[in-house]
């Protein structure tokens, strides 16, 4: 059993549930009893490279100084370790064949199936007369497709021993169901992108009913000009997670909890 200090964001006041002020809202501290046999440690998109140099430097430091020690503690405690590095990287590892079904879609639908008739395909593609509505918001494929052939899991946190590697959410779900896992401790990148949004990440798995916990010093967001100085995007992404999707904890507390673990109850509740 791990006894992990956590926090979450409560956006109301118990003293005045209706009509309170935003200044009355804040973080709530707790300590969760996590059965070892029901807890997984999941690493999302812990890559060895990124097109944003400043982000790459920050993520590299976090992988080496924060995630690697937490991963070692998780392994020592006997937790199920799961690497979810994105499909093209996961497929490089033989462990990715376990629990995999070739019929799985790479990304499971999260928001329902699209209507084949509306919106029109040309509009969805922002093509033809709809091209004016396209946004130039991310690096065009021709600039990243070749460098990303070299992308891999960061060397400090690569799979070892009995670790699992998953390609997508259906594969992860089969693993969790087979192992009877309920509590998912997440680390990885980026806080405001894949750590929350991939089909095997925090938001979708919380929607499925799992207890999700992010080690908040084991992640960082992709920042921008107005946010990077104070890592505002990271803090706000974590606050959204701490309110809507689950808990957060510190890696130091997680490592300590792993080291001070005690035996799981003999007869856990179903």
C-alpha positions as CSV (number, residue, x, y, z in Angstrom):
1,X,0.0,0.0,0.0
2,X,1.3,3.5,-0.9
3,X,0.2,6.4,1.2
4,X,0.5,9.2,-1.3
5,X,0.0,12.9,-0.4
6,X,-2.0,14.5,-3.1
7,X,-4.1,17.6,-3.9
8,X,-7.0,18.6,-6.0
9,X,-8.8,21.9,-6.9
10,X,-12.2,22.6,-5.2
11,X,-14.0,25.4,-6.9
12,X,-16.5,26.2,-4.2
13,X,-16.6,26.9,-0.5
14,X,-18.0,24.3,1.9
15,X,-19.0,27.2,4.2
16,X,-21.0,28.9,1.5
17,X,-21.4,26.4,-1.4
18,X,-23.6,28.9,-3.5
19,X,-22.7,32.5,-3.6
20,X,-19.1,32.3,-2.5
21,X,-16.2,34.2,-4.0
22,X,-13.4,32.9,-6.3
23,X,-11.0,33.8,-3.5
24,X,-12.7,31.2,-1.4
25,X,-11.7,28.4,-3.8
26,X,-8.5,26.6,-3.7
27,X,-6.5,23.4,-3.4
28,X,-7.5,20.6,-1.1
29,X,-4.8,18.3,0.4
30,X,-5.4,14.6,1.0
31,X,-3.4,11.4,1.4
32,X,-4.6,8.5,-0.7
33,X,-4.1,4.8,0.2
34,X,-3.2,3.2,-3.1
35,X,-3.0,-0.6,-3.2
36,X,0.2,-1.7,-5.0
37,X,-1.6,-4.4,-7.0
38,X,-4.1,-1.8,-8.3
39,X,-1.7,1.0,-9.2
40,X,0.1,1.7,-12.5
41,X,2.9,4.1,-13.3
42,X,2.3,5.5,-16.8
43,X,4.9,7.5,-18.9
44,X,3.4,9.5,-21.7
45,X,5.6,10.9,-24.6
46,X,8.9,11.0,-22.7
47,X,10.9,11.7,-25.9
48,X,14.6,12.2,-26.6
49,X,13.9,15.2,-28.9
50,X,11.5,18.0,-29.7
51,X,11.3,20.7,-32.4
52,X,11.1,23.4,-29.7
53,X,14.7,23.6,-28.3
54,X,13.7,25.4,-25.0
55,X,11.0,22.7,-24.4
56,X,13.4,19.9,-25.2
57,X,15.9,21.2,-22.7
58,X,13.3,21.5,-20.0
59,X,11.8,18.1,-20.7
60,X,15.3,16.5,-20.8
61,X,16.1,17.9,-17.4
62,X,12.7,16.6,-16.0
63,X,13.3,13.2,-17.5
64,X,16.7,12.8,-15.9
65,X,16.2,14.6,-12.6
66,X,12.5,13.8,-11.8
67,X,11.0,11.1,-13.8
68,X,13.9,8.6,-13.7
69,X,14.0,8.5,-9.9
70,X,10.2,8.2,-9.7
71,X,10.3,5.4,-12.3
72,X,13.0,3.6,-10.3
73,X,10.9,3.9,-7.1
74,X,7.8,2.6,-9.0
75,X,9.7,-0.5,-10.2
76,X,11.2,-1.1,-6.7
77,X,7.7,-1.0,-5.2
78,X,6.4,-3.5,-7.7
79,X,4.0,-1.2,-9.5
80,X,2.9,-2.0,-13.1
81,X,5.0,0.3,-15.3
82,X,3.5,1.3,-18.7
83,X,5.2,3.3,-21.4
84,X,2.9,5.2,-23.8
85,X,5.3,7.1,-26.1
86,X,2.9,7.6,-29.1
87,X,2.2,4.9,-31.7
88,X,5.2,5.4,-34.0
89,X,7.6,5.1,-31.1
90,X,5.8,2.4,-29.3
91,X,5.9,0.1,-32.3
92,X,9.8,0.1,-32.1
93,X,9.5,-2.0,-28.9
94,X,8.7,-5.7,-28.7
95,X,6.8,-5.1,-25.5
96,X,4.2,-3.3,-27.6
97,X,2.9,-6.6,-28.9
98,X,1.5,-7.7,-25.6
99,X,-2.3,-7.0,-25.3
100,X,-2.3,-5.6,-28.8
101,X,-5.0,-6.3,-31.4
102,X,-4.3,-5.5,-35.0
103,X,-7.9,-4.4,-35.4
104,X,-7.4,-1.5,-32.9
105,X,-7.6,2.0,-34.3
106,X,-4.5,4.0,-33.5
107,X,-6.6,6.7,-31.8
108,X,-9.9,5.7,-30.3
109,X,-12.7,8.1,-30.8
110,X,-13.1,10.5,-27.8
111,X,-15.9,12.7,-28.9
112,X,-18.2,10.4,-30.8
113,X,-18.2,9.4,-34.4
114,X,-18.3,12.1,-37.1
115,X,-21.4,12.4,-39.3
116,X,-20.4,11.3,-42.8
117,X,-22.7,13.9,-44.3
118,X,-22.1,17.0,-42.2
119,X,-19.9,19.0,-42.0
120,X,-18.8,18.3,-45.6
121,X,-15.4,16.6,-46.0
122,X,-14.1,19.6,-47.9
123,X,-15.0,21.9,-45.0
124,X,-13.4,19.6,-42.4
125,X,-10.2,19.6,-44.5
126,X,-10.5,23.4,-44.9
127,X,-10.0,22.9,-48.6
128,X,-11.5,24.5,-51.7
129,X,-13.7,27.5,-50.9
130,X,-13.2,26.8,-47.2
131,X,-9.4,27.2,-47.3
132,X,-9.6,30.7,-45.9
133,X,-10.6,29.2,-42.5
134,X,-7.4,27.1,-42.1
135,X,-5.0,28.0,-39.3
136,X,-1.2,28.0,-39.4
137,X,-0.9,26.8,-35.8
138,X,1.7,24.0,-35.9
139,X,4.9,23.0,-37.6
140,X,4.1,21.8,-41.2
141,X,4.8,18.1,-41.7
142,X,7.6,18.6,-44.2
143,X,9.7,20.2,-41.5
144,X,9.4,17.5,-38.8
145,X,8.7,14.2,-40.6
146,X,12.3,13.4,-41.4
147,X,13.8,14.5,-38.0
148,X,11.1,12.5,-36.2
149,X,12.2,9.3,-37.7
150,X,15.0,9.4,-35.1
151,X,12.6,10.1,-32.2
152,X,12.6,7.6,-29.3
153,X,11.9,7.3,-25.6
154,X,14.4,9.3,-23.6
155,X,17.4,7.2,-22.6
156,X,16.9,7.9,-18.9
157,X,13.4,6.3,-18.8
158,X,13.4,3.6,-21.5
159,X,11.5,0.3,-20.9
160,X,13.2,-2.4,-18.9
161,X,12.4,-5.7,-17.2
162,X,8.7,-6.3,-16.9
163,X,7.6,-2.9,-18.2
164,X,4.8,-2.7,-20.7
165,X,4.6,-0.5,-23.8
166,X,1.2,0.5,-25.3
167,X,0.3,2.0,-28.7
168,X,-3.2,3.1,-28.0
169,X,-6.1,3.2,-25.5
170,X,-7.8,-0.1,-26.5
171,X,-4.5,-1.9,-25.8
172,X,-4.1,0.0,-22.5
173,X,-7.6,-0.9,-21.5
174,X,-7.0,-4.6,-22.0
175,X,-3.9,-4.4,-19.9
176,X,-5.6,-2.5,-17.1
177,X,-8.5,-4.9,-17.1
178,X,-6.4,-8.0,-17.1
179,X,-4.2,-6.7,-14.3
180,X,-7.2,-5.2,-12.4
181,X,-5.6,-1.8,-12.2
182,X,-7.6,1.2,-11.0
183,X,-5.2,4.0,-10.0
184,X,-3.0,5.6,-12.8
185,X,0.0,7.7,-11.8
186,X,1.0,9.8,-14.8
187,X,4.2,11.5,-15.8
188,X,5.4,12.9,-19.1
189,X,4.7,15.5,-21.8
190,X,3.3,17.9,-22.7
191,X,1.0,19.0,-19.8
192,X,-1.3,20.9,-22.1
193,X,-1.2,18.5,-25.0
194,X,-0.5,14.7,-25.1
195,X,-0.4,14.1,-21.3
196,X,-4.0,15.2,-21.2
197,X,-5.3,14.6,-24.6
198,X,-3.9,11.3,-26.1
199,X,-6.4,8.5,-26.1
200,X,-4.3,6.7,-23.4
201,X,-3.8,9.9,-21.3
202,X,-5.3,11.6,-18.3
203,X,-8.5,13.1,-19.7
204,X,-9.8,10.0,-21.6
205,X,-8.9,7.6,-18.8
206,X,-10.5,9.8,-16.2
207,X,-13.7,9.8,-18.3
208,X,-13.5,6.0,-18.3
209,X,-13.6,6.1,-14.5
210,X,-10.0,5.5,-13.5
211,X,-8.4,7.4,-10.6
212,X,-5.8,9.6,-12.3
213,X,-2.9,11.2,-10.5
214,X,-0.2,13.4,-12.2
215,X,3.2,14.0,-10.6
216,X,3.2,17.7,-11.3
217,X,7.0,18.2,-11.2
218,X,7.3,15.4,-13.7
219,X,5.8,17.3,-16.6
220,X,5.9,20.6,-18.4
221,X,3.6,22.3,-21.0
222,X,4.5,23.7,-24.4
223,X,4.7,27.4,-23.5
224,X,4.6,30.5,-25.7
225,X,5.9,34.1,-25.6
226,X,3.5,35.4,-23.0
227,X,3.7,32.3,-20.7
228,X,7.2,30.8,-20.9
229,X,8.9,33.1,-18.3
230,X,6.6,31.8,-15.5
231,X,5.5,28.5,-17.1
232,X,1.9,29.8,-16.9
233,X,0.6,27.2,-19.4
234,X,2.0,24.4,-17.2
235,X,0.3,25.8,-14.1
236,X,-3.0,26.3,-15.8
237,X,-3.1,22.9,-17.4
238,X,-2.4,21.3,-14.1
239,X,-5.1,23.3,-12.4
240,X,-7.6,22.1,-15.0
241,X,-6.5,18.6,-14.4
242,X,-6.7,19.0,-10.6
243,X,-10.2,20.2,-10.9
244,X,-11.8,18.1,-13.6
245,X,-9.9,14.9,-13.9
246,X,-8.1,13.8,-10.7
247,X,-5.2,14.5,-8.3
248,X,-1.7,15.8,-8.5
249,X,1.3,14.9,-6.3
250,X,5.0,15.6,-6.1
251,X,7.6,13.1,-7.2
252,X,9.5,13.4,-3.9
253,X,6.3,12.4,-2.0
254,X,5.7,9.5,-4.5
255,X,9.3,8.3,-4.1
256,X,8.9,8.5,-0.3
257,X,5.6,6.7,-0.4
258,X,7.1,3.9,-2.5
259,X,10.0,3.5,0.0
260,X,7.7,3.5,3.0
261,X,5.1,1.2,1.4
262,X,3.4,-1.5,3.5
263,X,1.6,-4.6,2.5
264,X,-1.7,-4.5,0.6
265,X,-4.8,-5.6,2.5
266,X,-5.2,-9.4,2.2
267,X,-8.8,-9.1,0.9
268,X,-9.1,-6.0,-1.2
269,X,-12.6,-4.7,-2.1
270,X,-13.8,-5.7,-5.5
